[in-house]
């Protein structure tokens, strides 16, 4: 029984660390957040904090996973995935440090397949691309999108625009990421609906 209690306490502490880290990173940014600051904010030493994670990169990858869980909880379950994606992009403007973390970790993960975040990004993009493609397929079944459109290709473009807008927004926070992604989505729908 003691082992179960210890395990539950460990899970609870890890969740506390990640929830606190979301706030700290959102506020201070990826570059402005140290492991020491995160450890101090949850009453642990740096070694104590890293006891819950294999490395600093694994800690920051876990923060990204937790961010995805929180974003999913914020999304309207009745909205399709494209609308949910735009809602999350809108929310990202309120958490600039997490956008910076995402961009920094994705760059590191794409340049090194052994990076702690590599599998996270591969899985994340495959999952979101499949969900967006499924939403496009549903729109095809309703007659909103022509059947000749490849849902996966359109989903891939939409995700690329989303990521590109995050980079532009980090350079110029006056840029409305969600508005631009929504514009591209509407233009894509209009273009595919217009006979050639």
Beta strands, then each sheet from edge to edge (+ up, - down):
end
